[in-house]
Amino acid sequence: MDSSPRRRTAQNDSGVSSETDIGRNDGYNNIEASPSQNPAPGLGPRSVWSILGQWWPEFFSFLAACGLLAAIFGVLERNNDQRSNQWTISGLSLNSFVALLSAILRALVLLVVEEVISQHKWLWQLRRRPVGQLNSIDEASKSLMGSFLLPFRLRTWFSNMYIGCLIMILSLAIGPFSQQAVGTKTCSIWQNGVKAQVPYTTRGPEYFRYGSGLFDIEPGYAGRMASACMDPSTQNSTFLVEGCSTGNCTFIPNQQDDYSLSTLGVCSKCMDTTKYLQKNKDSQSGYDIVSIPDLINMTGNYQITGLESRISSLSWAQADFDDMQRALFPASIINYTVVGTTSAGCSYANESSIITGCTPPTALDYTWKAGNRDPPMNVFSSGCTFYLCMRHHSISVDRGVFKEELVSSSPGFHMVPEGSLDHVYLWKDKCKVGDETIDMTRARTVNFQDGIIDVRLNDEDTVGRTFPNTTDCLEAVSWQSYRALQKSMQLFNGTCRYPSQATLGSVKGRREQIQCDDYYLSGLLSDGLGSASAVSSTFEAVANAVTNRMRQMAVQSNFTADGGSPTYEKSQESQTQGGFVQGGYIYGNVLEYGVCTDFHGAWLIFPLLLLVATALFLLHTVIRSVLRRHQEPLWKSSLLPALYASPESQLQAGYHSLQQLEEKADQDSVQLVKTGDYKWELVKDSEHSEQELAPMAAPVDMGQEYAHKR
């Protein structure tokens, strides 16, 4: 075979002849070929804009695909954390909507890639190659199987068309990846127009007068305090919540605050006073006695003392007071000293087994043998104060459980203005002085003199602020309410004892045989494992119980100032308005659990990368078509060049642009006919009369055709 370049001469309709070097490398992979070569005659104007204009459908399709991906992202982001059943467009669910958009997105990507691959099939044939490869590339632009098989059919290690084939194959994953971006999760949604509420109070408890200068509060307080002392673990404030129908509510704090509610209430503070305990011998019985001198004696005579809880001034322990205790002590409601026995620190296999020995607490160097009997016991002591305070809580209700945490508190204090007795004053959570708003949630008053209140704003404040006693930043509890509360909280004054013949060898025996003046005092022994910290927790539960009762009673409408009913204190506003202001509510949002959309944006990275690859593939081909606009045709997926450029075709034309070919095609008419030698041909009408075409277009006798083939 002659290897020299073969040339043929073609004449276009304008009569201009041109030579084409068929064997030459036309530079399919050589984009650096000079675009400045003179255009061949008859090509007509081929400006940059005319070339770009032929690509506008692909540009539009690509931009639409980008818009659809952005729409998917925007819709999912907008509906993230929203109820799944709240989205609907004519009954179309969010998942179905995303599936629809992703299907259209894939179709637009395929439209762009198909045209680009189709353009490359003409560039591929700029060199002499088998016609079968032209057909393979055309199949690759139209089907996934064709795209998969193209590398095997072309048998070349790389071609730009392979990028398009890979995009077509990977486009199958656009739908699944987009669907994966739509997840669900359990979430809580606010119920519009529904509010939960929790009460607070700004005044002391309602009180009864039962004699000259004698006051008491309603019996419900005593029951709450006894229950809290007996078993602190069972105490909760769930009954205070109203309107939380779903059992899930949130009470959002004010901006820059860490609390949701401020209420007047009772607080407690305890200190470990075990080190003050002294052990001596009874001069008559010879038994060991554990005592706090001049206050409590733990004896082991006929009945062995297990617990002593006494109202006391705590003056004997003031040397160990911290700043807070020094601030709250002068205005405390009541103080207790608790001394008790405990099995904490003792060795035993289980609650029913015999105690083998005890290690004394750090503050002591001894254990106590009640009645000089083994096994020994440990002892502890705690000094506790109940005081009026302004409490600041964080609040939430989660799955029916009310959670209220004390974030901070500010103790009350006494002033002695003219004409009053021992009112207790408390700081509001915020105090506005001029343009300044001062946080008073941790304020403690250190001194009052000559109408000036000296305050430390928090534990780190060493300088403090001063306020006049006329400031409107204070709430007040009257001396009557204060005295009534003081009387009701005397119920923890009492003793617990073991019978002289009690079996005290095990934790269980000690717990079951203790006998108290009042049943609830046994709670201070914490099932036989009492300690100073356990007493502190128990009294904290008691303070919470009193506070909750105050809040509950403050908003009950059946209590009025009528005769025979408890008396409310009047605020300054209520006195002028003729009403009674005891408390109010803070409001929260009611949450309902449901199924919400969970947007997983990472899954949309794959469609995004596929769009980027499509953009690069398109831009590469467009730039090439611009730079080589005078050397390479721009025919894309059109069938017309195969018809008009074929040397065997009756439709040969010298047109080079696709627009010219389309105009020519609109003028030409062809018919698919079977010729006399049983070959299918596209026959141009102008070259045959209707009489000549008729027999060729007539139905073929299959019997004759079969006989002919034989």
C-alpha positions as CSV (number, residue, x, y, z in Angstrom):
1,M,0.0,0.0,0.0
2,D,1.3,3.4,-0.9
3,S,2.1,5.2,2.3
4,S,2.4,8.6,0.8
5,P,-0.3,11.1,1.6
6,R,-3.3,10.7,-0.6
7,R,-5.1,13.7,-2.0
8,R,-8.5,14.2,-3.4
9,T,-10.1,17.2,-5.0
10,A,-13.6,18.2,-4.0
11,Q,-15.6,20.9,-5.6
12,N,-18.2,22.8,-3.7
13,D,-21.3,24.4,-5.0
14,S,-19.5,27.6,-5.6
15,G,-17.1,25.9,-8.0
16,V,-14.1,26.4,-5.7
17,S,-11.8,23.3,-5.4
18,S,-9.8,22.5,-2.4
19,E,-7.3,19.7,-1.6
20,T,-7.5,17.7,1.6
21,D,-4.6,15.8,2.9
22,I,-6.2,12.7,4.3
23,G,-3.1,11.0,5.7
24,R,-1.9,14.1,7.5
25,N,-2.2,14.5,11.4
26,D,-4.8,17.2,11.6
27,G,-3.9,18.0,15.2
28,Y,-6.8,16.5,17.2
29,N,-4.5,16.5,20.2
30,N,-2.6,19.6,19.3
31,I,-4.5,22.6,20.6
32,E,-1.5,24.8,20.1
33,A,-2.0,24.8,16.3
34,S,-2.1,28.3,15.1
35,P,-5.6,29.8,14.8
36,S,-4.3,32.6,12.6
37,Q,-4.2,30.5,9.4
38,N,-6.2,31.9,6.6
39,P,-9.7,30.4,6.4
40,A,-10.4,28.2,3.4
41,P,-12.5,29.9,0.7
42,G,-16.2,29.4,1.0
43,L,-16.3,28.9,4.8
44,G,-18.0,32.2,5.2
45,P,-17.7,34.5,8.4
46,R,-16.7,32.5,11.4
47,S,-16.3,35.0,14.2
48,V,-15.8,34.2,17.8
49,W,-19.3,35.2,18.7
50,S,-20.8,33.1,15.9
51,I,-19.0,30.1,17.3
52,L,-20.0,30.8,20.9
53,G,-23.6,31.3,19.7
54,Q,-23.7,27.7,18.6
55,W,-22.9,26.6,22.1
56,W,-25.6,28.6,23.9
57,P,-27.9,25.6,24.4
58,E,-25.1,23.8,26.3
59,F,-24.3,26.8,28.3
60,F,-27.9,27.3,29.2
61,S,-28.3,23.7,30.1
62,F,-25.2,23.8,32.3
63,L,-26.4,26.9,34.1
64,A,-29.8,25.4,34.6
65,A,-28.1,22.3,36.1
66,C,-26.2,24.5,38.5
67,G,-29.4,26.3,39.5
68,L,-31.1,22.9,40.2
69,L,-28.2,21.9,42.5
70,A,-28.4,25.2,44.2
71,A,-32.2,24.7,44.5
72,I,-31.7,21.3,46.1
73,F,-29.2,22.8,48.6
74,G,-31.4,25.7,49.4
75,V,-34.6,23.7,49.9
76,L,-32.8,21.2,52.2
77,E,-31.1,23.9,54.1
78,R,-34.4,25.8,54.5
79,N,-36.1,22.7,55.8
80,N,-33.3,21.5,58.0
81,D,-34.6,20.8,61.5
82,Q,-38.2,21.4,60.3
83,R,-41.0,18.9,60.5
84,S,-40.8,16.5,57.6
85,N,-44.6,16.5,57.0
86,Q,-44.7,20.3,56.8
87,W,-43.2,20.3,53.3
88,T,-45.5,19.6,50.4
89,I,-46.0,20.9,46.9
90,S,-49.2,19.5,45.5
91,G,-48.8,16.5,47.7
92,L,-45.1,16.0,46.6
93,S,-42.9,15.1,49.6
94,L,-39.5,16.6,50.2
95,N,-37.8,13.3,49.2
96,S,-39.8,13.1,46.0
97,F,-39.1,16.8,45.2
98,V,-35.3,16.2,45.6
99,A,-35.6,13.1,43.5
100,L,-37.4,15.1,40.7
101,L,-34.8,17.9,40.7
102,S,-31.9,15.5,40.7
103,A,-33.4,13.6,37.8
104,I,-33.7,16.8,35.8
105,L,-30.2,17.8,36.9
106,R,-28.8,14.5,35.5
107,A,-30.7,15.0,32.3
108,L,-29.2,18.4,31.8
109,V,-25.7,17.1,32.5
110,L,-26.2,14.3,30.0
111,L,-27.4,16.8,27.4
112,V,-24.2,18.9,27.7
113,V,-21.9,15.9,27.7
114,E,-23.7,14.3,24.8
115,E,-23.1,17.4,22.6
116,V,-19.5,17.7,23.7
117,I,-18.7,14.0,23.0
118,S,-20.5,14.3,19.6
119,Q,-18.3,17.3,18.7
120,H,-15.2,15.2,19.5
121,K,-16.3,12.4,17.1
122,W,-15.8,14.8,14.2
123,L,-12.5,15.9,15.5
124,W,-11.5,12.3,15.9
125,Q,-12.1,11.7,12.2
126,L,-9.7,14.5,11.2
127,R,-7.3,11.7,10.9
128,R,-8.0,8.6,8.8
129,R,-9.7,6.1,11.1
130,P,-12.3,3.4,10.7
131,V,-15.8,4.5,10.2
132,G,-16.7,2.0,12.9
133,Q,-15.0,4.3,15.4
134,L,-17.1,7.2,14.3
135,N,-20.2,5.0,15.1
136,S,-18.7,3.9,18.5
137,I,-18.2,7.5,19.5
138,D,-21.8,8.3,18.4
139,E,-23.1,5.4,20.6
140,A,-21.0,6.6,23.5
141,S,-22.6,10.0,23.3
142,K,-26.1,8.4,23.5
143,S,-25.9,5.5,25.9
144,L,-24.1,4.3,29.1
145,M,-23.1,1.1,27.4
146,G,-21.5,2.9,24.6
147,S,-19.6,5.1,27.0
148,F,-18.4,2.1,29.0
149,L,-17.2,0.2,25.8
150,L,-15.7,3.2,24.0
151,P,-12.1,2.8,25.5
152,F,-12.1,-0.8,24.4
153,R,-13.3,0.0,20.9
154,L,-10.9,2.9,20.3
155,R,-8.0,1.0,21.8
156,T,-6.1,4.1,22.7
157,W,-4.9,4.8,26.2
158,F,-6.4,8.2,26.6
159,S,-8.8,10.5,24.8
160,N,-10.6,13.6,26.0
161,M,-13.8,11.8,25.1
162,Y,-13.1,9.4,28.0
163,I,-13.8,12.2,30.5
164,G,-17.2,12.7,29.0
165,C,-17.9,9.0,29.1
166,L,-16.9,8.8,32.8
167,I,-19.2,11.8,33.5
168,M,-22.1,10.0,31.8
169,I,-21.5,6.8,33.9
170,L,-21.0,8.6,37.2
171,S,-24.1,10.7,36.5
172,L,-26.1,7.6,37.6
173,A,-25.1,8.4,41.2
174,I,-26.6,12.0,41.1
175,G,-30.0,10.7,42.2
176,P,-28.8,8.4,45.0
177,F,-26.3,11.0,46.4
178,S,-29.0,13.7,46.4
179,Q,-31.4,11.4,48.2
180,Q,-28.8,10.6,50.8
181,A,-28.7,14.3,51.6
182,V,-32.3,14.1,52.9
183,G,-32.2,12.5,56.3
184,T,-34.5,12.4,59.2
185,K,-34.1,12.7,63.0
186,T,-36.1,13.1,66.1
187,C,-36.5,16.7,67.0
188,S,-38.5,19.1,69.1
189,I,-40.7,21.8,67.5
190,W,-42.3,24.8,69.2
191,Q,-46.0,24.8,69.3
192,N,-47.2,28.1,68.0
193,G,-49.6,30.0,70.4
194,V,-49.1,27.5,73.3
195,K,-47.2,28.6,76.4
196,A,-46.0,26.8,79.5
197,Q,-45.8,28.7,82.7
198,V,-43.9,28.4,86.0
199,P,-44.7,30.6,89.0
200,Y,-42.5,32.9,91.0
201,T,-43.0,35.1,94.1
202,T,-41.7,38.4,95.2
203,R,-43.1,38.5,98.7
204,G,-42.9,36.3,101.8
205,P,-45.3,33.5,102.6
206,E,-48.9,34.2,103.6
207,Y,-49.4,34.1,107.3
208,F,-52.0,33.7,110.1
209,R,-52.1,35.7,113.3
210,Y,-53.0,33.5,116.2
211,G,-52.2,35.8,119.1
212,S,-50.5,39.1,120.0
213,G,-47.3,39.2,118.0
214,L,-47.7,35.5,117.1
215,F,-47.9,34.4,113.5
216,D,-47.8,31.1,111.6
217,I,-48.1,29.9,108.0
218,E,-50.6,27.4,106.5
219,P,-50.0,23.7,107.4
220,G,-49.0,22.7,103.9
221,Y,-45.5,24.1,104.5
222,A,-44.9,21.6,107.4
223,G,-45.9,18.7,105.2
224,R,-43.6,19.7,102.4
225,M,-40.6,20.2,104.8
226,A,-41.2,16.9,106.6
227,S,-41.4,15.0,103.2
228,A,-38.2,16.7,102.0
229,C,-36.3,15.8,105.2
230,M,-37.5,12.2,105.2
231,D,-36.4,11.5,101.6
232,P,-34.8,14.3,99.7
233,S,-34.4,12.1,96.5
234,T,-38.2,12.1,95.9
235,Q,-38.5,15.9,95.8
236,N,-39.1,17.6,92.5
237,S,-40.9,20.7,91.3
238,T,-42.9,19.2,88.4
239,F,-46.2,20.2,90.0
240,L,-45.2,23.9,89.5
241,V,-45.3,23.6,85.7
242,E,-48.6,24.5,84.0
243,G,-49.5,24.2,80.3
244,C,-46.6,21.9,79.3
245,S,-48.9,19.4,77.6
246,T,-46.2,17.6,75.7
247,G,-43.9,17.1,78.7
248,N,-41.2,19.0,76.8
249,C,-40.8,22.7,77.4
250,T,-38.0,25.3,77.4
251,F,-37.7,28.5,79.2
252,I,-35.1,30.6,77.4
253,P,-33.0,33.0,79.6
254,N,-32.8,36.6,78.8
255,Q,-29.9,37.7,76.7
256,Q,-26.5,37.5,78.5
257,D,-28.2,35.7,81.5
258,D,-27.7,32.2,82.6
259,Y,-31.0,31.9,84.4
260,S,-34.7,31.8,83.3
261,L,-36.5,32.7,86.6
262,S,-35.9,34.8,89.6
263,T,-38.0,34.2,92.7
264,L,-37.9,35.0,96.4
265,G,-37.5,31.9,98.5
266,V,-35.5,30.1,101.2
267,C,-31.9,29.0,100.9
268,S,-29.7,26.9,103.1
269,K,-26.0,26.8,103.8
270,C,-24.2,24.2,106.0
271,M,-20.7,23.9,107.2
272,D,-18.9,20.8,108.5
273,T,-18.4,21.3,112.3
274,T,-17.2,17.7,113.0
275,K,-13.9,19.1,114.3
276,Y,-15.8,20.8,117.2
277,L,-16.9,17.4,118.6
278,Q,-15.3,16.4,121.9
279,K,-15.2,13.0,123.5
280,N,-15.5,12.7,127.3
281,K,-16.6,10.1,129.9
282,D,-19.8,10.3,131.9
283,S,-18.7,10.6,135.5
284,Q,-21.5,8.4,136.7
285,S,-21.8,5.6,134.1
286,G,-18.3,5.7,132.7
287,Y,-19.7,5.7,129.2
288,D,-18.1,7.8,126.5
289,I,-20.0,11.1,125.7
290,V,-19.6,13.0,122.4
291,S,-20.6,16.6,122.7
292,I,-20.5,20.1,121.6
293,P,-20.0,21.9,124.9
294,D,-23.0,23.7,126.3
295,L,-25.2,22.5,123.4
296,I,-25.4,18.8,122.7
297,N,-24.4,15.6,124.5
298,M,-24.4,12.3,122.7
299,T,-24.9,9.8,125.6
300,G,-24.9,6.0,125.8
301,N,-26.9,5.4,128.9
302,Y,-30.4,3.8,129.0
303,Q,-31.1,5.1,125.5
304,I,-28.2,5.6,123.1
305,T,-28.4,8.9,121.2
306,G,-28.3,8.5,117.5
307,L,-29.0,12.1,116.4
308,E,-29.4,15.5,118.0
309,S,-30.7,18.4,116.0
310,R,-30.9,21.6,117.9
311,I,-31.8,25.2,117.2
312,S,-28.7,27.2,117.9
313,S,-27.1,30.5,117.1
314,L,-24.0,28.9,115.6
315,S,-22.0,31.6,117.4
316,W,-19.6,28.8,118.7
317,A,-18.5,28.2,115.0
318,Q,-18.3,31.8,113.7
319,A,-14.6,31.7,113.6
320,D,-15.0,29.4,110.5
321,F,-17.6,31.4,108.7
322,D,-16.8,32.4,105.1
323,D,-17.9,35.8,103.6
324,M,-21.2,34.4,102.5
325,Q,-22.1,33.0,106.0
326,R,-21.1,36.3,107.6
327,A,-23.4,38.1,105.2
328,L,-26.4,35.9,105.7
329,F,-26.1,35.0,109.3
330,P,-27.5,38.2,110.8
331,A,-30.8,37.9,108.8
332,S,-31.1,34.1,109.0
333,I,-34.5,32.5,109.6
334,I,-33.3,29.8,111.8
335,N,-30.0,27.9,112.6
336,Y,-29.5,24.2,113.4
337,T,-26.6,22.2,114.8
338,V,-26.9,18.5,113.9
339,V,-24.8,15.8,115.6
340,G,-25.3,12.2,114.5
341,T,-23.9,8.7,114.4
342,T,-23.0,7.1,111.2
343,S,-21.6,3.9,109.7
344,A,-19.8,5.8,107.0
345,G,-16.1,5.0,107.1
346,C,-16.8,1.5,108.7
347,S,-15.9,-1.8,107.2
348,Y,-18.5,-4.5,106.5
349,A,-19.3,-7.0,103.8
350,N,-23.0,-6.0,103.3
351,E,-25.7,-4.1,105.2
352,S,-26.6,-7.2,107.3
353,S,-23.1,-8.3,108.1
354,I,-21.2,-7.3,111.3
355,I,-19.2,-4.1,111.2
356,T,-15.6,-5.1,111.8
357,G,-14.2,-1.6,112.4
358,C,-14.4,2.1,111.6
359,T,-11.9,4.7,110.4
360,P,-12.7,8.0,112.1
361,P,-13.2,11.1,109.9
362,T,-10.3,13.3,109.1
363,A,-11.4,15.9,111.7
364,L,-11.4,13.4,114.6
365,D,-8.9,10.9,115.9
366,Y,-11.5,8.7,117.6
367,T,-14.6,6.6,117.1
368,W,-17.5,6.3,119.5
369,K,-18.5,3.1,121.3
370,A,-22.1,3.7,122.3
371,G,-22.6,2.3,125.8
372,N,-18.9,1.1,125.5
373,R,-20.1,-1.6,123.1
374,D,-18.5,-2.9,120.0
375,P,-18.6,-2.4,117.1
376,P,-17.8,1.4,117.2
377,M,-19.6,4.2,115.4
378,N,-18.4,7.3,113.7
379,V,-19.9,10.6,114.5
380,F,-20.3,13.8,112.5
381,S,-21.6,17.3,113.0
382,S,-23.0,20.0,110.8
383,G,-24.0,23.7,111.4
384,C,-26.8,24.9,109.0
385,T,-28.6,28.1,108.4
386,F,-31.9,28.7,106.6
387,Y,-32.3,32.2,105.3
388,L,-34.4,34.2,102.9
389,C,-32.8,34.8,99.5
390,M,-33.5,35.8,96.0
391,R,-33.0,32.7,93.9
392,H,-32.2,32.5,90.2
393,H,-33.0,29.3,88.4
394,S,-32.4,27.7,85.0
395,I,-35.5,25.8,84.0
396,S,-36.4,23.1,81.4
397,V,-38.9,20.2,81.1
398,D,-37.6,17.2,79.3
399,R,-39.8,14.1,78.7
400,G,-42.0,15.0,81.5
401,V,-39.3,15.7,84.0
402,F,-39.0,19.2,85.4
403,K,-35.4,20.3,85.8
404,E,-34.8,23.4,87.9
405,E,-31.3,24.3,88.8
406,L,-30.2,27.0,91.2
407,V,-27.7,29.1,89.3
408,S,-27.1,31.8,91.8
409,S,-28.6,33.4,94.9
410,S,-28.4,36.6,96.9
411,P,-29.1,36.5,100.7
412,G,-31.5,38.9,102.4
413,F,-30.5,41.4,105.0
414,H,-32.0,43.6,107.7
415,M,-32.3,47.3,107.8
416,V,-33.8,49.2,110.7
417,P,-35.6,52.2,109.2
418,E,-37.9,54.3,111.4
419,G,-41.2,52.7,112.3
420,S,-40.4,49.1,111.3
421,L,-39.3,46.0,113.0
422,D,-37.2,43.3,111.4
423,H,-38.2,43.3,107.8
424,V,-35.9,41.4,105.4
425,Y,-34.8,43.0,102.2
426,L,-33.6,41.3,99.1
427,W,-32.0,42.5,95.9
428,K,-33.8,42.2,92.6
429,D,-31.8,40.4,89.9
430,K,-31.2,43.7,88.0
431,C,-30.6,47.2,89.4
432,K,-30.7,50.2,87.1
433,V,-28.7,53.2,88.2
434,G,-28.9,55.9,85.7
435,D,-27.9,54.4,82.3
436,E,-26.1,51.4,84.0
437,T,-27.8,48.1,84.7
438,I,-26.1,46.2,87.5
439,D,-26.3,42.5,87.9
440,M,-27.3,41.7,91.5
441,T,-27.8,38.0,91.2
442,R,-24.8,37.2,93.5
443,A,-24.9,40.4,95.6
444,R,-24.3,40.2,99.3
445,T,-24.8,43.0,101.7
446,V,-21.9,43.6,104.1
447,N,-23.0,46.6,106.0
448,F,-25.9,49.1,106.5
449,Q,-25.2,52.4,108.1
450,D,-26.6,55.9,107.9
451,G,-29.0,55.0,105.2
452,I,-26.3,53.6,102.9
453,I,-26.1,49.9,101.9
454,D,-22.6,48.5,101.2
455,V,-22.8,45.6,98.7
456,R,-20.4,43.2,97.2
457,L,-21.7,42.2,93.7
458,N,-20.0,38.8,93.7
459,D,-17.4,36.7,95.4
460,E,-14.6,38.3,93.5
461,D,-15.8,41.8,94.2
462,T,-13.5,43.3,96.9
463,V,-14.5,47.0,96.4
464,G,-18.3,46.8,96.1
465,R,-21.0,49.4,95.5
466,T,-23.1,51.5,97.7
467,F,-26.8,52.2,97.4
468,P,-29.2,54.4,99.3
469,N,-31.8,52.6,101.4
470,T,-34.5,54.3,99.2
471,T,-33.4,52.4,96.1
472,D,-36.1,50.7,94.1
473,C,-33.9,47.7,93.5
474,L,-35.2,45.9,96.6
475,E,-37.9,43.5,97.5
476,A,-39.1,43.2,101.1
477,V,-40.5,40.5,103.4
478,S,-42.5,41.9,106.3
479,W,-41.5,41.0,109.8
480,Q,-44.8,39.2,110.3
481,S,-44.2,36.9,107.4
482,Y,-40.6,36.4,108.5
483,R,-41.6,35.5,112.0
484,A,-44.3,33.1,110.7
485,L,-41.8,31.3,108.6
486,Q,-39.3,31.2,111.5
487,K,-41.9,29.4,113.7
488,S,-42.8,26.8,111.0
489,M,-39.2,25.8,110.5
490,Q,-38.7,24.8,114.1
491,L,-39.9,21.3,113.3
492,F,-36.4,19.9,112.9
493,N,-35.6,20.4,116.6
494,G,-35.5,16.9,118.0
495,T,-33.6,13.7,118.9
496,C,-33.3,10.2,117.6
497,R,-32.3,7.3,119.9
498,Y,-31.5,3.6,119.9
499,P,-33.1,1.4,122.6
500,S,-30.5,0.3,125.2
501,Q,-30.9,-3.4,124.1
502,A,-30.7,-2.6,120.4
503,T,-28.5,-4.7,118.2
504,L,-26.2,-2.2,116.6
505,G,-23.7,-4.6,114.9
506,S,-24.8,-3.9,111.3
507,V,-25.8,-1.0,109.2
508,K,-29.2,-2.5,108.6
509,G,-29.8,-3.0,112.4
510,R,-28.8,0.6,113.1
511,R,-31.1,1.9,110.4
512,E,-34.1,-0.1,111.4
513,Q,-33.9,0.4,115.2
514,I,-33.5,4.1,115.3
515,Q,-36.4,5.9,117.0
516,C,-37.0,9.7,116.5
517,D,-39.1,12.3,118.2
518,D,-40.5,13.0,114.8
519,Y,-40.4,10.3,112.1
520,Y,-38.8,12.6,109.4
521,L,-35.7,13.3,111.5
522,S,-34.4,9.9,110.6
523,G,-33.8,11.4,107.1
524,L,-30.9,13.3,108.6
525,L,-29.1,10.0,109.2
526,S,-29.2,9.1,105.5
527,D,-30.0,5.4,106.1
528,G,-27.3,5.0,108.6
529,L,-24.6,6.6,106.4
530,G,-25.0,10.2,107.5
531,S,-22.4,12.9,107.1
532,A,-22.1,16.7,107.2
533,S,-22.5,16.8,103.4
534,A,-25.6,14.6,103.5
535,V,-27.2,16.9,106.1
536,S,-26.4,19.8,103.8
537,S,-28.2,18.1,100.9
538,T,-31.2,17.3,103.0
539,F,-31.6,20.8,104.3
540,E,-31.1,22.1,100.7
541,A,-34.1,19.9,99.7
542,V,-36.1,21.4,102.6
543,A,-35.3,24.9,101.5
544,N,-36.4,24.0,97.9
545,A,-39.6,22.6,99.3
546,V,-40.4,25.8,101.2
547,T,-39.6,27.9,98.2
548,N,-41.8,25.8,95.9
549,R,-44.7,26.1,98.3
550,M,-44.3,29.9,98.5
551,R,-44.3,30.1,94.7
552,Q,-47.3,27.8,94.4
553,M,-49.4,29.7,97.0
554,A,-48.4,33.1,95.6
555,V,-50.4,32.5,92.4
556,Q,-53.4,30.7,93.8
557,S,-56.4,33.0,93.4
558,N,-58.5,31.5,96.2
559,F,-56.4,33.3,98.8
560,T,-57.6,36.8,99.5
561,A,-57.3,39.4,102.2
562,D,-60.8,38.7,103.5
563,G,-61.2,37.9,107.1
564,G,-60.3,34.5,108.2
565,S,-58.0,33.9,105.2
566,P,-54.2,34.2,105.0
567,T,-53.0,37.7,104.5
568,Y,-51.0,38.7,101.5
569,E,-48.3,41.4,101.7
570,K,-49.0,44.4,99.5
571,S,-46.4,45.7,97.2
572,Q,-46.1,49.5,96.7
573,E,-47.9,49.1,93.3
574,S,-50.7,47.0,94.8
575,Q,-51.3,49.5,97.5
576,T,-52.0,52.2,95.0
577,Q,-54.0,50.0,92.8
578,G,-56.1,48.4,95.6
579,G,-55.0,44.9,94.6
580,F,-52.6,42.3,95.9
581,V,-49.4,41.4,94.1
582,Q,-47.8,38.2,95.5
583,G,-46.2,36.7,92.4
584,G,-46.6,35.8,88.8
585,Y,-45.5,33.5,86.0
586,I,-42.6,33.3,83.6
587,Y,-43.5,31.7,80.3
588,G,-41.8,29.2,78.1
589,N,-42.2,27.4,74.8
590,V,-44.0,24.1,74.5
591,L,-42.0,21.6,72.5
592,E,-43.4,18.6,70.6
593,Y,-41.1,15.8,69.5
594,G,-41.5,14.6,65.9
595,V,-39.6,13.6,62.8
596,C,-37.6,16.5,61.3
597,T,-35.5,16.8,58.2
598,D,-31.8,16.3,58.7
599,F,-29.8,17.9,55.9
600,H,-26.5,16.0,55.2
601,G,-24.8,18.6,52.9
602,A,-21.7,16.5,52.4
603,W,-23.6,14.2,50.1
604,L,-24.1,17.0,47.6
605,I,-20.3,17.3,47.1
606,F,-20.4,14.5,44.5
607,P,-23.0,16.2,42.2
608,L,-21.1,19.4,42.7
609,L,-17.8,17.8,41.6
610,L,-19.6,16.2,38.6
611,L,-20.8,19.7,37.6
612,V,-17.2,21.0,37.9
613,A,-15.9,18.2,35.7
614,T,-18.7,18.9,33.2
615,A,-17.8,22.6,33.1
616,L,-14.2,21.9,32.4
617,F,-15.1,19.4,29.7
618,L,-17.4,21.9,28.1
619,L,-15.0,24.8,28.4
620,H,-12.1,22.8,26.9
621,T,-14.1,22.0,23.8
622,V,-15.6,25.4,23.4
623,I,-12.2,27.1,23.7
624,R,-10.8,24.7,21.1
625,S,-13.7,25.4,18.7
626,V,-13.0,29.1,19.0
627,L,-9.2,28.9,18.6
628,R,-9.5,26.5,15.6
629,R,-12.6,27.9,14.1
630,H,-10.9,28.1,10.6
631,Q,-9.5,24.6,10.7
632,E,-12.1,22.4,12.4
633,P,-15.9,22.1,11.9
634,L,-18.4,22.6,14.6
635,W,-21.1,20.0,14.0
636,K,-21.7,18.5,17.4
637,S,-24.5,15.8,17.4
638,S,-26.0,16.8,14.0
639,L,-26.6,13.9,11.5
640,L,-26.3,16.2,8.5
641,P,-22.5,16.2,8.1
642,A,-22.6,12.5,7.7
643,L,-25.1,12.8,4.9
644,Y,-23.7,15.8,3.1
645,A,-20.0,15.1,3.6
646,S,-20.1,11.4,2.5
647,P,-18.4,11.0,-1.0
648,E,-21.0,8.3,-1.9
649,S,-24.0,10.5,-1.0
650,Q,-26.3,12.0,-3.6
651,L,-26.6,14.9,-1.2
652,Q,-23.0,16.2,-1.4
653,A,-22.7,19.9,-0.8
654,G,-19.8,22.2,-0.2
655,Y,-21.2,23.7,3.0
656,H,-19.0,23.8,6.0
657,S,-21.0,25.5,8.8
658,L,-23.8,23.6,10.5
659,Q,-26.2,26.5,9.8
660,Q,-25.5,26.2,6.1
661,L,-26.1,22.5,6.2
662,E,-29.3,23.0,8.0
663,E,-30.5,25.5,5.4
664,K,-29.6,23.1,2.7
665,A,-31.3,20.2,4.4
666,D,-34.5,22.2,4.6
667,Q,-34.5,22.5,0.8
668,D,-33.6,18.9,0.0
669,S,-36.1,16.0,0.2
670,V,-35.0,12.3,0.4
671,Q,-36.7,9.0,0.6
672,L,-35.5,5.7,2.1
673,V,-36.1,3.2,-0.6
674,K,-34.9,-0.3,-1.5
675,T,-33.3,-0.5,-4.9
676,G,-33.6,-3.3,-7.4
677,D,-30.6,-5.0,-6.0
678,Y,-32.2,-5.1,-2.6
679,K,-30.1,-2.3,-1.0
680,W,-31.6,0.5,1.1
681,E,-30.7,4.0,-0.1
682,L,-31.6,7.5,0.7
683,V,-32.6,8.8,-2.7
684,K,-32.9,12.5,-3.5
685,D,-36.2,13.4,-5.1
686,S,-34.7,15.7,-7.7
687,E,-32.6,12.9,-9.2
688,H,-35.5,10.5,-9.9
689,S,-39.1,11.0,-11.2
690,E,-42.0,9.7,-9.2
691,Q,-42.5,6.9,-11.7
692,E,-38.9,5.8,-11.0
693,L,-39.2,6.0,-7.3
694,A,-42.6,4.1,-7.2
695,P,-41.3,0.6,-7.9
696,M,-38.4,1.1,-5.6
697,A,-40.7,2.2,-2.7
698,A,-43.2,-0.6,-3.4
699,P,-43.5,-3.4,-0.7
700,V,-41.1,-6.2,-1.3
701,D,-42.4,-9.7,-1.9
702,M,-40.6,-11.7,0.8
703,G,-41.0,-14.9,-1.2
704,Q,-39.3,-13.5,-4.2
705,E,-36.6,-11.9,-2.0
706,Y,-35.9,-15.3,-0.4
707,A,-35.7,-17.0,-3.8
708,H,-33.4,-14.3,-5.0
709,K,-31.1,-14.8,-2.1
710,R,-31.0,-18.5,-2.8
